[in-house]
């Protein structure tokens, strides 16, 4: 399963490019699976990415809420998929 901290409509990228982004993120996460510092670094990077995306809109806090909503939705889908397998 791949978790991604990007909004679903990331610049209107095609599905294959979105999957590539997911695969890259997943690969990096698995490389630090047993490395707490590495995991914290990835979480920090995800927070900085969300901040960058949020700062592109007139109301950054509302932008952050929207991006967090996308992240929450994708995480819920991953949980459901894991429970079904």
C-alpha positions in Angstrom: 0.0 0.0 0.0 1.2 3.5 -0.8 0.5 6.6 1.3 1.0 9.9 -0.3 0.9 13.4 1.1 -0.1 15.2 -2.0 -3.6 16.4 -3.0 -5.4 14.1 -5.4 -5.6 16.7 -8.1 -1.8 17.4 -8.1 -1.8 19.7 -11.1 -4.1 17.4 -13.0 -1.3 14.7 -13.4 -2.4 11.5 -15.1 -3.0 8.4 -13.1 0.3 6.8 -14.1 2.3 9.8 -12.9 0.4 9.9 -9.6 1.2 6.2 -9.2 4.8 6.9 -9.9 4.8 9.5 -7.1 3.1 7.0 -4.8 5.7 4.3 -5.6 8.6 6.7 -5.0 7.2 7.8 -1.6 6.5 4.2 -0.6 10.0 3.1 -1.6 11.6 5.8 0.6 9.3 5.0 3.5 10.1 1.3 3.3 13.9 2.1 3.3 13.5 3.7 6.8 11.0 1.2 8.2 13.1 0.4 11.2 14.7 3.9 11.5 12.8 6.3 13.7 14.9 9.3 12.7 14.3 8.4 9.0 10.5 8.1 9.6 10.5 11.4 11.4 12.4 13.0 8.5 9.8 11.7 6.1 6.9 13.0 8.3 8.6 16.4 8.5 9.1 16.5 4.7 5.4 15.6 4.3 4.5 18.5 6.6 6.7 20.9 4.7 5.2 19.8 1.4 1.6 20.3 2.8 2.7 23.8 4.0 4.1 24.6 0.5 0.8 23.5 -1.1 -1.3 25.4 1.4 0.7 28.6 1.0 -0.2 28.8 -2.7 -3.8 29.8 -1.9 -5.1 33.0 -0.5 -6.2 31.3 2.8 -3.4 29.0 3.7 -5.2 27.5 6.7 -8.2 26.6 4.6 -5.8 25.2 2.0 -4.1 23.1 4.6 -7.5 21.8 5.8 -8.3 20.8 2.2 -5.0 19.0 1.8 -5.4 17.2 5.1 -8.9 16.2 4.0 -7.3 14.6 0.9 -4.7 12.8 3.1 -7.4 11.6 5.5 -9.5 10.3 2.7 -6.6 8.4 1.1 -5.6 7.0 4.5 -9.1 5.8 5.1 -9.1 4.1 1.7 -5.8 2.4 2.5 -7.2 1.2 5.9 -10.3 -0.3 4.2 -8.1 -2.0 1.5 -5.9 -3.5 4.2 -8.9 -4.8 6.1 -10.3 -6.4 3.0 -7.1 -8.2 2.1 
